[in-house]
Amino acid sequence: MLDEIELNDLLVRTIEVIKQLDRLYPEREYLKLWQGYLEGKKQSQIATELAITQGAISKRWQELRLRVAQMVCIDIDIDIA
């Protein structure tokens, strides 16, 4: 199990990765999606703000989670398979 320092490092790395992905794929608006999630917004609220469908938000959220997991695990050398 991760201790508090490891969890903090993981959170910092996750945020860095989300910002990096947002720069690489600006049309996906990953940072806005993440911020909406942190603010406790529902997918439908985020969809309205980004002028896309709730289904598109759901798909982007799945993409973001997968990309973050892959990039963070590669960075800290964890096998997710």
C-alpha positions as YAML, in Angstrom:
chain: A
units: angstrom
residues:
- id: 1
  name: MET
  ca: [0.00, 0.00, 0.00]
- id: 2
  name: LEU
  ca: [1.21, 3.49, -0.80]
- id: 3
  name: ASP
  ca: [2.17, 5.80, 2.04]
- id: 4
  name: GLU
  ca: [1.22, 9.49, 2.18]
- id: 5
  name: ILE
  ca: [4.39, 10.71, 0.46]
- id: 6
  name: GLU
  ca: [4.01, 8.19, -2.36]
- id: 7
  name: LEU
  ca: [0.36, 9.15, -2.81]
- id: 8
  name: ASN
  ca: [1.30, 12.83, -2.95]
- id: 9
  name: ASP
  ca: [4.01, 12.11, -5.52]
- id: 10
  name: LEU
  ca: [1.53, 10.07, -7.56]
- id: 11
  name: LEU
  ca: [-0.99, 12.92, -7.48]
- id: 12
  name: VAL
  ca: [1.62, 15.46, -8.56]
- id: 13
  name: ARG
  ca: [2.74, 13.19, -11.41]
- id: 14
  name: THR
  ca: [-0.87, 12.60, -12.45]
- id: 15
  name: ILE
  ca: [-1.53, 16.34, -12.68]
- id: 16
  name: GLU
  ca: [1.67, 16.82, -14.70]
- id: 17
  name: VAL
  ca: [0.60, 14.08, -17.09]
- id: 18
  name: ILE
  ca: [-2.88, 15.59, -17.52]
- id: 19
  name: LYS
  ca: [-1.34, 18.97, -18.34]
- id: 20
  name: GLN
  ca: [1.02, 17.30, -20.81]
- id: 21
  name: LEU
  ca: [-1.85, 15.44, -22.47]
- id: 22
  name: ASP
  ca: [-3.85, 18.67, -22.64]
- id: 23
  name: ARG
  ca: [-0.97, 20.29, -24.55]
- id: 24
  name: LEU
  ca: [-0.61, 17.29, -26.87]
- id: 25
  name: TYR
  ca: [-4.35, 16.99, -27.57]
- id: 26
  name: PRO
  ca: [-5.82, 20.48, -27.01]
- id: 27
  name: GLU
  ca: [-9.00, 19.59, -28.87]
- id: 28
  name: ARG
  ca: [-9.79, 16.93, -26.22]
- id: 29
  name: GLU
  ca: [-9.81, 19.53, -23.41]
- id: 30
  name: TYR
  ca: [-8.53, 17.01, -20.88]
- id: 31
  name: LEU
  ca: [-7.55, 19.66, -18.33]
- id: 32
  name: LYS
  ca: [-11.05, 21.15, -18.33]
- id: 33
  name: LEU
  ca: [-12.48, 17.66, -17.99]
- id: 34
  name: TRP
  ca: [-10.23, 16.94, -14.99]
- id: 35
  name: GLN
  ca: [-11.04, 20.28, -13.38]
- id: 36
  name: GLY
  ca: [-14.75, 19.65, -13.80]
- id: 37
  name: TYR
  ca: [-14.37, 16.27, -12.14]
- id: 38
  name: LEU
  ca: [-12.48, 17.84, -9.21]
- id: 39
  name: GLU
  ca: [-15.24, 20.43, -8.85]
- id: 40
  name: GLY
  ca: [-17.78, 17.61, -8.54]
- id: 41
  name: LYS
  ca: [-19.56, 18.43, -11.77]
- id: 42
  name: LYS
  ca: [-21.65, 15.81, -13.53]
- id: 43
  name: GLN
  ca: [-20.73, 14.72, -17.03]
- id: 44
  name: SER
  ca: [-23.80, 16.49, -18.39]
- id: 45
  name: GLN
  ca: [-22.66, 19.77, -16.81]
- id: 46
  name: ILE
  ca: [-19.18, 19.45, -18.29]
- id: 47
  name: ALA
  ca: [-20.68, 18.52, -21.65]
- id: 48
  name: THR
  ca: [-22.77, 21.68, -21.65]
- id: 49
  name: GLU
  ca: [-19.75, 23.82, -20.76]
- id: 50
  name: LEU
  ca: [-17.66, 22.25, -23.53]
- id: 51
  name: ALA
  ca: [-20.54, 22.23, -26.03]
- id: 52
  name: ILE
  ca: [-20.34, 18.48, -26.67]
- id: 53
  name: THR
  ca: [-22.50, 15.51, -25.77]
- id: 54
  name: GLN
  ca: [-22.46, 13.68, -22.47]
- id: 55
  name: GLY
  ca: [-21.44, 10.58, -24.42]
- id: 56
  name: ALA
  ca: [-18.38, 12.40, -25.74]
- id: 57
  name: ILE
  ca: [-17.47, 13.40, -22.17]
- id: 58
  name: SER
  ca: [-17.77, 9.79, -21.06]
- id: 59
  name: LYS
  ca: [-15.53, 8.63, -23.91]
- id: 60
  name: ARG
  ca: [-12.94, 11.36, -23.23]
- id: 61
  name: TRP
  ca: [-12.93, 10.50, -19.53]
- id: 62
  name: GLN
  ca: [-12.17, 6.85, -20.37]
- id: 63
  name: GLU
  ca: [-9.42, 7.96, -22.77]
- id: 64
  name: LEU
  ca: [-7.92, 10.28, -20.17]
- id: 65
  name: ARG
  ca: [-7.92, 7.63, -17.45]
- id: 66
  name: LEU
  ca: [-6.24, 5.11, -19.73]
- id: 67
  name: ARG
  ca: [-3.62, 7.56, -21.02]
- id: 68
  name: VAL
  ca: [-2.81, 8.79, -17.50]
- id: 69
  name: ALA
  ca: [-2.53, 5.25, -16.17]
- id: 70
  name: GLN
  ca: [-0.21, 4.26, -19.00]
- id: 71
  name: MET
  ca: [1.99, 7.33, -18.69]
- id: 72
  name: VAL
  ca: [2.18, 7.32, -14.89]
- id: 73
  name: CYS
  ca: [2.88, 3.59, -14.73]
- id: 74
  name: ILE
  ca: [5.59, 3.85, -17.37]
- id: 75
  name: ASP
  ca: [7.13, 6.75, -15.47]
- id: 76
  name: ILE
  ca: [7.23, 4.82, -12.19]
- id: 77
  name: ASP
  ca: [7.87, 1.45, -13.84]
- id: 78
  name: ILE
  ca: [4.68, -0.38, -12.87]
- id: 79
  name: ASP
  ca: [3.20, -3.08, -15.06]
- id: 80
  name: ILE
  ca: [-0.56, -2.54, -15.52]
- id: 81
  name: ALA
  ca: [-1.13, -5.63, -17.65]
...
